């Protein structure tokens, strides 16, 4: 059974994957609607850069998310313990 941290981790990864896919889809749509002028090859390159940048951000920034999750869990556990003592 997945822990709350595992569930949150999956949600964060899914959110960032969705973000990358959404940016790529919006670029494709903008190209098709002639809002931007870009070749198919360049569009693929830009999409790859976007996807890689998002994954890099996840890798580089995830430590801060883990730290915050740890602080929240610690606070939650403290609150539960102090409530039980009453």
N, CA, C and O of each residue as an XYZ file, in Angstrom:
344
protein
N       0.844     -1.189      0.000
C       0.000      0.000      0.000
C       0.887      1.250      0.000
O       1.870      1.320      0.739
N       0.547      2.199     -0.803
C       1.351      3.408     -0.948
C       1.173      4.332      0.256
O       0.067      4.516      0.764
N       2.282      4.901      0.693
C       2.230      5.862      1.794
C       1.759      7.209      1.256
O       1.690      7.422      0.045
N       1.440      8.106      2.173
C       1.026      9.449      1.761
C       2.138     10.158      0.996
O       1.870     10.871      0.028
N       3.397      9.962      1.429
C       4.528     10.582      0.716
C       4.626     10.048     -0.704
O       4.867     10.807     -1.642
N       4.438      8.736     -0.861
C       4.508      8.130     -2.191
C       3.394      8.675     -3.072
O       3.616      8.984     -4.243
N       2.204      8.792     -2.513
C       1.074      9.335     -3.272
C       1.349     10.773     -3.696
O       1.078     11.155     -4.834
N       1.890     11.565     -2.775
C       2.203     12.956     -3.098
C       3.304     13.026     -4.149
O       3.224     13.831     -5.076
N       4.332     12.190     -4.013
C       5.411     12.151     -5.002
C       4.855     11.861     -6.391
O       5.198     12.538     -7.360
N       4.000     10.857     -6.482
C       3.396     10.510     -7.781
C       2.590     11.666     -8.345
O       2.650     11.950     -9.541
N       1.838     12.330     -7.482
C       1.021     13.457     -7.936
C       1.876     14.590     -8.481
O       1.530     15.211     -9.486
N       2.989     14.856     -7.816
C       3.888     15.924     -8.268
C       4.484     15.569     -9.627
O       4.524     16.408    -10.527
N       4.943     14.341     -9.778
C       5.514     13.897    -11.053
C       4.459     13.961    -12.152
O       4.740     14.419    -13.260
N       3.243     13.503    -11.849
C       2.165     13.549    -12.835
C       1.832     14.979    -13.225
O       1.583     15.258    -14.398
N       1.824     15.892    -12.253
C       1.547     17.302    -12.535
C       2.591     17.877    -13.482
O       2.252     18.574    -14.438
N       3.849     17.588    -13.216
C       4.900     18.121    -14.076
C       4.887     17.472    -15.458
O       5.149     18.143    -16.456
N       4.587     16.184    -15.528
C       4.443     15.535    -16.832
C       3.298     16.160    -17.615
O       3.422     16.416    -18.813
N       2.187     16.403    -16.936
C       1.042     17.043    -17.575
C       1.411     18.444    -18.059
O       1.005     18.857    -19.145
N       2.167     19.159    -17.265
C       2.596     20.507    -17.645
C       3.402     20.472    -18.934
O       3.165     21.271    -19.841
N       4.351     19.550    -19.018
C       5.158     19.422    -20.233
C       4.321     19.068    -21.445
O       4.497     19.641    -22.520
N       3.412     18.126    -21.270
C       2.531     17.727    -22.372
C       1.638     18.886    -22.798
O       1.397     19.083    -23.989
N       1.149     19.647    -21.833
C       0.277     20.779    -22.142
C       1.025     21.860    -22.915
O       0.495     22.420    -23.875
N       2.246     22.151    -22.501
C       3.062     23.142    -23.220
C       3.308     22.671    -24.651
O       3.170     23.446    -25.597
N       3.672     21.409    -24.803
C       3.917     20.858    -26.140
C       2.668     20.943    -27.004
O       2.736     21.360    -28.161
N       1.533     20.550    -26.449
C       0.269     20.622    -27.204
C      -0.085     22.050    -27.577
O      -0.584     22.297    -28.674
N       0.166     22.992    -26.678
C      -0.118     24.398    -26.983
C       0.803     24.934    -28.076
O       0.381     25.734    -28.911
N       2.058     24.496    -28.069
C       2.977     24.905    -29.136
C       2.528     24.345    -30.482
O       2.542     25.054    -31.488
N       2.133     23.079    -30.500
C       1.637     22.465    -31.741
C       0.403     23.201    -32.235
O       0.286     23.501    -33.423
N      -0.513     23.488    -31.329
C      -1.744     24.200    -31.690
C      -1.438     25.595    -32.228
O      -2.011     26.021    -33.231
N      -0.539     26.297    -31.561
C      -0.175     27.642    -32.016
C       0.463     27.596    -33.396
O       0.234     28.486    -34.215
N       1.251     26.578    -33.659
C       1.876     26.424    -34.969
C       0.821     26.154    -36.042
O       0.864     26.742    -37.123
N      -0.115     25.273    -35.744
C      -1.173     24.942    -36.713
C      -2.095     26.120    -36.990
O      -2.611     26.275    -38.097
N      -2.295     26.947    -35.972
C      -3.163     28.128    -36.135
C      -2.404     29.321    -36.692
O      -2.948     30.420    -36.807
N      -1.151     29.095    -37.035
C      -0.279     30.140    -37.612
C      -0.058     31.314    -36.654
O       0.220     32.435    -37.081
N      -0.187     31.036    -35.347
C       0.126     32.063    -34.351
C       1.634     32.239    -34.246
O       2.129     33.327    -33.949
N       2.358     31.147    -34.495
C       3.813     31.176    -34.539
C       4.243     30.452    -35.804
O       3.547     29.570    -36.306
N       5.388     30.838    -36.298
C       5.921     30.192    -37.493
C       7.152     29.397    -37.084
O       8.185     29.962    -36.725
N       7.021     28.069    -37.146
C       8.106     27.198    -36.728
C       8.017     25.904    -37.526
O       6.928     25.372    -37.744
N       9.153     25.410    -37.954
C       9.147     24.159    -38.715
C       8.832     22.984    -37.793
O       8.979     23.087    -36.575
N       8.406     21.884    -38.370
C       8.092     20.699    -37.575
C       9.327     20.207    -36.821
O       9.238     19.797    -35.664
N      10.471     20.254    -37.490
C      11.716     19.830    -36.854
C      12.074     20.701    -35.663
O      12.451     20.198    -34.605
N      11.953     22.024    -35.842
C      12.241     22.938    -34.734
C      11.219     22.787    -33.613
O      11.560     22.906    -32.436
N       9.980     22.527    -33.975
C       8.939     22.318    -32.972
C       9.271     21.096    -32.108
O       9.089     21.123    -30.890
N       9.753     20.036    -32.738
C      10.162     18.840    -31.982
C      11.325     19.160    -31.052
O      11.364     18.693    -29.914
N      12.273     19.959    -31.540
C      13.415     20.334    -30.718
C      12.975     21.169    -29.510
O      13.411     20.930    -28.384
N      12.108     22.146    -29.763
C      11.607     23.000    -28.686
C      10.833     22.162    -27.671
O      10.983     22.349    -26.463
N      10.011     21.244    -28.161
C       9.246     20.374    -27.261
C      10.166     19.522    -26.403
O       9.909     19.334    -25.214
N      11.229     19.008    -26.990
C      12.198     18.212    -26.232
C      12.891     19.072    -25.177
O      13.117     18.620    -24.055
N      13.226     20.302    -25.535
C      13.854     21.215    -24.577
C      12.903     21.494    -23.417
O      13.323     21.504    -22.260
N      11.632     21.719    -23.718
C      10.633     21.974    -22.679
C      10.532     20.776    -21.742
O      10.589     20.929    -20.522
N      10.381     19.579    -22.320
C      10.258     18.364    -21.504
C      11.500     18.161    -20.631
O      11.386     17.859    -19.443
N      12.670     18.328    -21.219
C      13.917     18.158    -20.464
C      14.065     19.204    -19.368
O      14.556     18.903    -18.280
N      13.644     20.426    -19.650
C      13.722     21.499    -18.656
C      12.810     21.212    -17.469
O      13.184     21.448    -16.320
N      11.628     20.709    -17.747
C      10.693     20.379    -16.673
C      11.234     19.234    -15.830
O      11.155     19.280    -14.602
N      11.783     18.207    -16.473
C      12.366     17.092    -15.721
C      13.572     17.553    -14.903
O      13.763     17.107    -13.772
N      14.371     18.431    -15.464
C      15.526     18.973    -14.751
C      15.068     19.780    -13.539
O      15.677     19.703    -12.472
N      14.007     20.546    -13.702
C      13.470     21.325    -12.587
C      12.974     20.414    -11.477
O      13.169     20.700    -10.296
N      12.334     19.322    -11.859
C      11.874     18.356    -10.869
C      13.062     17.784    -10.108
O      13.053     17.727     -8.878
N      14.069     17.367    -10.833
C      15.248     16.767    -10.219
C      15.959     17.758     -9.299
O      16.338     17.412     -8.180
N      16.135     18.978     -9.769
C      16.881     19.979     -9.006
C      16.077     20.578     -7.853
O      16.653     20.962     -6.836
N      14.765     20.661     -7.999
C      13.949     21.329     -6.998
C      13.228     20.418     -6.036
O      12.594     20.890     -5.092
N      13.314     19.122     -6.257
C      12.513     18.212     -5.451
C      12.973     18.133     -3.996
O      12.172     17.827     -3.112
N      14.220     18.398     -3.743
C      14.715     18.388     -2.364
C      13.942     19.353     -1.484
O      13.663     19.053     -0.323
N      13.597     20.500     -2.026
C      12.828     21.492     -1.282
C      11.428     20.968     -0.973
O      10.901     21.208      0.114
N      10.826     20.259     -1.918
C       9.500     19.672     -1.702
C       9.585     18.619     -0.600
O       8.739     18.582      0.293
N      10.601     17.769     -0.663
C      10.776     16.735      0.365
C      10.969     17.354      1.750
O      10.424     16.861      2.738
N      11.737     18.422      1.814
C      11.963     19.113      3.084
C      10.643     19.632      3.647
O      10.361     19.476      4.835
N       9.849     20.244      2.797
C       8.562     20.779      3.229
C       7.630     19.658      3.679
O       6.941     19.793      4.690
N       7.603     18.544      2.927
C       6.770     17.406      3.323
C       7.202     16.885      4.691
O       6.355     16.549      5.518
N       8.496     16.817      4.937
C       9.004     16.367      6.229
C       8.569     17.280      7.354
O       8.186     16.812      8.426
N       8.626     18.586      7.117
C       8.201     19.555      8.129
C       6.707     19.421      8.422
O       6.285     19.491      9.576
N       5.919     19.230      7.378
C       4.478     19.072      7.554
C       4.174     17.805      8.349
O       3.338     17.817      9.253
N       4.853     16.721      8.010
C       4.641     15.459      8.719
C       5.042     15.595     10.191
O       4.354     15.082     11.074
N       6.151     16.282     10.450
C       6.614     16.479     11.818
C       5.597     17.295     12.613
O       5.280     16.967     13.757
N       5.085     18.373     11.986
C       4.070     19.200     12.647
C       2.797     18.402     12.897
O       2.186     18.511     13.961
N       2.406     17.609     11.926
C       1.202     16.790     12.056
C       1.353     15.793     13.199
O       0.434     15.609     13.997
N       2.502     15.158     13.271
C       2.751     14.195     14.347
C       2.789     14.877     15.704
O       2.293     14.314     16.680
N       3.361     16.073     15.796
C       3.398     16.820     17.053
C       1.995     17.182     17.505
O       1.667     17.083     18.687
N       1.172     17.601     16.561
C      -0.207     17.972     16.877
C      -0.978     16.764     17.381
O      -1.739     16.872     18.342
N      -0.791     15.622     16.750
C      -1.477     14.402     17.168
C      -1.057     13.995     18.574
O      -1.890     13.608     19.393
N       0.247     14.085     18.848
C       0.751     13.704     20.173
C       0.235     14.639     21.249
O      -0.163     14.181     22.320
N       0.232     15.948     20.988
C      -0.217     16.906     22.009
C      -1.722     16.785     22.228
O      -2.199     17.030     23.336
N      -2.474     16.414     21.205
C      -3.913     16.221     21.335
C      -4.194     14.988     22.193
O      -5.136     14.992     22.986
N      -3.405     13.954     22.046
C      -3.591     12.719     22.811
C      -3.304     12.917     24.298
O      -3.934     12.276     25.139
N      -2.355     13.802     24.631
C      -1.955     14.000     26.013
C      -3.059     14.681     26.831
O      -3.083     14.566     28.056
N      -3.946     15.368     26.175
C      -4.981     16.125     26.893
C      -5.970     15.254     27.494
O      -6.907     15.733     28.133
